């Protein structure tokens, strides 16, 4: 593909934007360091770059675009909202409707507070847990990415794993001293830690299904044990469902897995492609949030009319059409074909799938935590990423991210993707 336009745009970006990108996750540094593709627009299941090249999109903007690009119901809702003014600075009906729909859809979400991003949602949930319990320490899990606030950049995943360092520069030592980072899926380590430090722990923070060291599901009984141990310690359990809420079914992954936390952090899909986040949970805990209680959190753009309208429209389509069984089948068909082709070509891979999201790890070792995820062959993934991109398939430029099958994908697109994987494996194994 000719990508001279992308190259020229990125050269301009490097002069005006730190690192040339507004999020490290958009960089191609982890897949060979080539200039990233500069995308002009999205249409349905496709991304179109500034040179006119088309790509089947499995990025889904890192998760939010469960309906694909420019869904007519969502674009119509945004257009109607902008005609009424993009921002009021005062309460408005759509933010209230969105809050009501979230509380109706998610078990254990008694009350919610809207924010502008998932990072803000997690940061605020942690602050609330500390305010409610009167404790300071936070337990999180290695390789899980919870946004870029200071406390959660200790042994973080996603872009922090592939670009820069896991323990980010600029995080004060005093912050890290209150953060305990443990391996995911190791209930014994969590039990030992809570036995020793439980009286100091405000919250245990986890993704119920991890999405930022690749897709990693909890081992049987792990979340149930985590909930029990957290409760016994007098701490709060926070589920970061910024990625998982409304991705696998209409509601939370916690509800789907049968474990209800004290607090949730939400984002991505609930904004329908526009900036949005939320945190909430038990009514007695949420009573500590200002103006009702002493824990302060605010946001000029929180619950803004455009994001609320886009989120409501997205949730409305998901609720009415229930695309989840079909998305699951398509993801399973694609994942099965990739595994079959890998076996055919002698390419050692492990594929972790949860519903419509999956990750291909090169190297063949089982992946159940951050340590095993880091063993995945980054050189092999970078080669595969380049070959797929050259065939018009857009994947996240990191071996720690997921492929997302969205409601807009169909059997023909899955078959085109399988054929691209076939050619990619054939070229990789012929060298």
C-alpha positions in Angstrom: 0.0 0.0 0.0 1.1 3.5 -0.7 1.2 5.4 2.6 3.0 8.6 1.6 0.2 10.7 2.9 0.4 9.0 6.3 4.1 9.6 6.4 3.7 13.3 5.6 1.0 13.8 8.2 3.1 12.0 10.8 6.1 14.2 10.1 3.9 17.2 10.8 2.6 15.6 13.9 6.1 15.0 15.3 6.7 18.7 15.1 3.5 19.7 16.9 2.6 16.8 19.1 4.8 15.2 21.8 5.9 11.8 20.3 3.7 12.5 17.3 0.7 10.9 18.9 -1.8 12.0 21.5 -1.8 8.5 23.2 1.2 6.1 23.2 -1.2 3.3 22.3 -1.5 4.8 18.8 2.2 4.7 18.2 3.7 2.0 16.1 6.9 1.9 18.3 6.0 -1.6 19.5 5.6 -3.0 16.0 8.7 -1.9 14.3 8.7 1.9 14.7 7.2 2.8 11.3 5.1 5.9 11.1 1.5 5.0 12.2 -1.3 5.0 9.7 -3.2 8.3 9.8 -6.9 7.6 9.5 -9.2 10.0 7.7 -12.5 8.4 8.5 -14.4 5.3 9.6 -17.3 3.7 7.8 -19.1 0.7 9.3 -16.5 -2.0 9.8 -13.8 -0.1 7.8 -11.1 2.4 8.5 -9.9 4.6 5.6 -6.6 6.3 5.8 -5.4 9.6 4.3 -4.1 7.8 1.2 -7.4 6.1 0.5 -6.4 2.7 1.8 -9.2 0.6 3.4 -8.7 -1.6 6.5 -11.1 -4.1 8.2 -11.2 -2.6 11.7 -10.6 -4.9 14.7 -9.4 -2.0 16.9 -12.8 -0.5 17.5 -11.0 2.5 18.9 -9.7 0.2 21.6 -13.2 -0.9 22.5 -15.9 1.8 22.3 -17.2 1.2 18.8 -19.2 -1.9 19.4 -21.6 -0.9 16.7 -18.8 0.0 14.2 -18.2 3.5 12.8 -20.8 6.1 12.2 -23.8 4.0 13.1 -26.8 6.0 11.8 -28.7 5.9 15.2 -25.6 7.3 17.0 -24.8 10.0 14.4 -28.4 11.1 14.3 -28.5 11.4 18.1 -25.3 13.5 18.1 -26.6 15.8 15.4 -29.8 16.3 17.3 -27.9 17.0 20.5 -25.5 19.5 18.9 -28.5 21.5 17.5 -29.5 22.1 21.1 -26.0 23.2 22.2 -23.0 21.0 22.9 -22.5 22.1 26.5 -24.7 23.7 29.1 -22.8 23.5 32.4 -26.1 22.5 34.1 -28.1 19.3 34.5 -29.9 18.2 31.4 -32.3 15.3 30.6 -30.0 13.0 28.6 -27.3 12.7 31.3 -30.1 11.7 33.8 -31.5 9.2 31.3 -28.1 7.7 30.7 -27.5 7.4 34.5 -30.8 5.7 34.8 -30.1 3.3 32.0 -26.7 2.3 33.5 -28.3 1.7 36.9 -31.0 -0.4 35.3 -28.6 -2.5 33.2 -25.8 -3.1 35.8 -26.5 -5.2 38.9 -25.1 -3.5 42.0 -25.0 -0.1 40.4 -27.4 1.8 42.8 -26.1 5.2 41.9 -23.6 6.6 39.4 -21.6 9.7 38.8 -20.7 10.5 35.2 -17.1 11.6 34.3 -15.4 12.5 31.0 -13.0 9.5 30.7 -12.3 6.1 32.1 -9.1 7.3 33.7 -11.2 9.8 35.7 -13.7 7.1 36.6 -11.1 4.8 38.1 -9.2 7.7 39.8 -12.5 8.8 41.4 -13.5 5.3 42.5 -10.2 4.8 44.2 -10.5 8.2 46.0 -14.1 7.3 47.1 -12.9 3.9 48.5 -10.3 5.7 50.5 -12.8 8.3 51.7 -15.4 5.6 52.7 -13.0 3.3 54.5 -10.6 5.8 55.9 -7.7 3.7 54.6 -5.0 4.4 52.0 -3.6 1.3 50.4 -4.7 0.0 47.1 -4.2 -3.5 45.7 -4.1 -3.9 41.9 -2.8 -6.5 39.5 0.3 -6.6 37.4 -0.3 -5.8 33.7 -3.8 -4.4 34.2 -4.2 -0.9 32.8 -6.6 1.4 34.6 -5.8 4.7 33.0 -3.0 7.1 33.6 -3.5 8.5 37.0 -0.5 8.1 39.3 -1.5 5.2 41.5 -2.5 2.8 38.8 0.7 3.3 36.7 2.6 0.8 39.0 3.2 -2.3 37.0 0.7 -1.3 34.4 -0.3 -2.9 31.1 -1.5 -1.6 27.7 0.6 1.2 26.3 2.6 1.5 29.5 3.9 -2.0 28.8 4.9 -1.6 25.2 5.9 2.1 25.1 8.0 3.6 27.9 8.2 1.9 31.2 5.7 0.0 33.3 6.5 2.1 36.4 6.0 5.6 34.8 8.4 8.4 35.4 6.9 11.3 37.3 4.9 9.2 39.8 5.9 10.2 43.3 7.4 7.6 45.5 4.8 8.5 48.2 2.1 7.4 45.8 3.7 4.0 45.0 4.2 3.2 48.7 0.4 2.9 49.0 0.0 0.6 46.0 0.5 -3.2 46.2 0.7 -4.9 42.8 0.0 -8.6 42.7 -0.1 -11.3 39.9 -3.5 -11.9 38.4 -5.1 -15.3 39.0 -3.1 -16.0 42.1 -5.6 -16.1 44.9 -3.1 -17.4 47.4 -0.9 -14.3 47.0 -4.0 -12.1 47.4 -5.0 -13.9 50.6 -1.5 -13.7 52.1 -1.3 -9.9 51.3 -4.7 -9.2 52.8 -3.8 -11.2 55.9 -0.8 -9.0 56.3 -2.1 -5.6 55.1 -5.8 -5.9 55.1 -6.4 -3.4 57.8 -4.7 -0.8 55.7 -6.3 -1.6 52.4 -9.1 0.7 51.1 -9.8 -1.2 47.8 -8.9 -4.1 45.6 -9.1 -3.0 42.0 -9.3 -5.4 39.0 -10.7 -5.9 35.6 -13.0 -8.9 35.9 -11.8 -10.0 32.5 -8.4 -8.4 31.8 -8.1 -6.6 28.5 -4.7 -4.8 28.6 -2.2 -7.6 28.9 -4.2 -9.2 26.2 -7.5 -10.9 27.0 -7.0 -12.9 30.2 -10.0 -14.5 31.9 -10.2 -15.2 35.6 -9.5 -18.7 36.7 -12.6 -20.6 38.1 -13.4 -19.3 41.6 -10.8 -16.5 41.4 -13.2 -13.6 41.4 -15.5 -15.2 44.0 -12.4 -15.7 46.2 -11.3 -12.1 45.6 -14.7 -10.8 46.6 -14.8 -12.9 49.8 -11.3 -11.9 50.9 -11.9 -8.3 50.2 -15.1 -8.2 52.1 -13.5 -10.0 55.1 -10.7 -7.4 55.1 -13.3 -4.6 55.3 -12.1 -3.2 51.9 -14.1 -2.3 48.8 -13.9 -4.3 45.6 -13.7 -2.1 42.5 -14.3 -3.6 39.0 -12.8 -1.6 36.2 -15.3 -2.3 33.4 -14.2 0.5 31.1 -13.6 -2.1 28.4 -15.9 -5.0 29.5 -19.2 -3.3 30.3 -21.6 -3.9 27.4 -18.9 -5.7 25.4 -19.9 -9.3 26.1 -23.6 -8.8 27.0 -26.0 -6.0 27.9 -24.6 -5.2 31.3 -21.4 -5.8 33.3 -18.9 -8.6 33.0 -19.2 -8.9 36.8 -22.9 -9.7 36.5 -22.2 -12.2 33.7 -19.6 -13.9 35.9 -21.7 -13.9 39.0 -19.6 -11.5 41.1 -20.9 -8.1 42.0 -18.4 -5.5 43.3 -18.9 -2.6 45.6 -17.9 -0.1 43.0 -17.7 0.0 39.2 -15.6 2.2 36.8 -17.1 2.5 33.4 -16.3 4.1 30.1 -15.8 3.5 26.3 -19.0 2.0 25.1 -21.2 4.1 27.4 -20.1 7.2 25.4 -20.9 5.7 21.9 -17.5 6.9 20.6 -17.5 10.2 22.4 -15.6 11.0 25.7 -17.4 9.4 28.6 -16.8 7.6 31.9 -18.7 6.8 35.1 -18.2 5.4 38.5 -20.8 4.1 40.9 -22.0 1.3 43.0 -23.5 0.8 46.5 -25.8 3.6 47.6 -24.2 3.9 51.0 -20.8 4.2 49.4 -21.9 6.8 46.9 -23.4 8.9 49.7 -19.8 9.9 50.5 -19.5 11.8 47.1 -20.0 15.6 47.2 -22.3 17.4 47.5 -23.9 14.7 49.7 -20.6 13.7 51.4 -17.0 14.8 51.9 -15.3 13.2 48.8 -14.9 15.8 46.1 -15.0 15.1 42.4 -16.2 17.4 39.6 -16.0 17.8 35.8 -17.1 20.6 33.5 -17.6 18.2 30.6 -18.9 15.3 32.7 -22.2 14.0 31.3 -22.1 16.5 28.5 -25.1 16.5 26.1 -23.2 15.0 23.1 -21.6 12.1 24.9 -24.9 11.4 26.8 -26.8 11.3 23.5 -24.3 9.1 21.8 -24.2 6.7 24.8 -27.9 6.5 25.0 -28.2 5.8 21.3 -25.6 3.1 21.4 -27.1 1.4 24.5 -30.5 1.6 22.8 -29.4 -0.2 19.7 -27.5 -2.9 21.8 -30.6 -3.4 24.0 -33.0 -3.6 21.0 -31.0 -5.7 18.6 -28.9 -7.9 21.1 -26.0 -8.5 18.7 -24.0 -10.4 21.4 -24.7 -14.0 20.3 -23.8 -13.2 16.7 -20.7 -11.3 17.7 -19.6 -14.2 19.9 -20.1 -16.7 17.0 -18.2 -14.6 14.5 -15.3 -14.1 17.0 -15.3 -17.9 17.7 -15.2 -18.7 14.0 -12.3 -16.3 13.4 -10.4 -17.5 16.4 -10.9 -21.1 15.5 -9.7 -20.4 11.9 -6.6 -18.6 13.2 -5.7 -21.6 15.5 -6.2 -24.0 12.6 -4.0 -22.0 10.3 -1.3 -21.7 13.0 -1.3 -25.5 13.4 -1.2 -25.9 9.6 1.8 -23.7 9.2 3.6 -24.8 12.4 3.2 -21.3 14.0 3.2 -21.5 17.8 0.5 -19.3 19.2 -1.9 -19.1 22.2 -5.3 -17.5 21.6 -7.2 -16.2 24.6 -10.9 -15.3 23.9 -13.7 -13.9 25.9 -16.9 -13.4 23.9 -16.3 -11.0 21.0 -12.7 -10.1 22.1 -9.5 -12.1 21.8 -5.8 -11.9 21.7 -3.2 -13.8 19.7 0.0 -14.5 21.6 3.0 -15.7 19.6 5.2 -18.3 21.2 2.7 -20.9 22.3 2.9 -20.6 26.1 -0.3 -20.4 28.1 -1.1 -16.9 29.2 -2.9 -16.4 32.6 -1.1 -13.3 34.1 1.3 -10.5 33.2 4.5 -12.6 33.5 3.3 -15.1 31.0 1.9 -12.4 28.7 5.3 -10.8 28.6 6.8 -14.0 27.2 4.8 -13.6 24.0 7.2 -13.0 21.0 7.1 -9.3 20.3 9.2 -9.6 17.1 6.9 -12.3 15.7 3.8 -10.2 16.5 5.4 -7.1 14.9 5.9 -9.0 11.7 2.4 -10.4 11.8 1.0 -6.9 12.4 2.8 -5.5 9.4 1.7 -8.3 7.1 -2.0 -7.9 8.2 -1.8 -4.1 7.8 -0.5 -4.5 4.3 -3.4 -6.7 3.5 -6.0 -4.2 4.8 -6.6 -5.6 8.3 -6.1 -3.1 11.1 -5.1 -4.5 14.5 -4.0 -2.7 17.6 -0.2 -2.1 17.4 0.6 -4.0 20.6 0.8 -7.6 21.5 -1.0 -6.8 24.7 -4.2 -5.5 23.1 -7.3 -7.3 21.8 -9.0 -7.9 18.5 -12.7 -6.7 18.8 -15.4 -8.2 16.6 -18.2 -5.7 16.5 -21.8 -5.8 15.6 -21.0 -4.5 12.1 -18.7 -7.4 11.1 -20.2 -10.1 9.0 -19.3 -13.6 7.6 -17.7 -12.1 4.5 -15.4 -9.8 6.5 -14.4 -12.7 8.7 -13.5 -14.8 5.7 -11.5 -12.0 4.2 -9.6 -11.8 7.5 -9.0 -15.5 7.6 -7.5 -15.3 4.1 -5.2 -12.5 5.2 -4.1 -14.6 8.2 -3.4 -17.5 5.9 -1.2 -15.4 3.6 0.6 -13.8 6.6 1.4 -17.1 8.2 2.5 -18.5 4.9 5.0 -15.6 4.4 6.2 -15.7 8.0 7.0 -19.5 7.9 8.6 -19.4 4.5 11.6 -17.3 5.7 
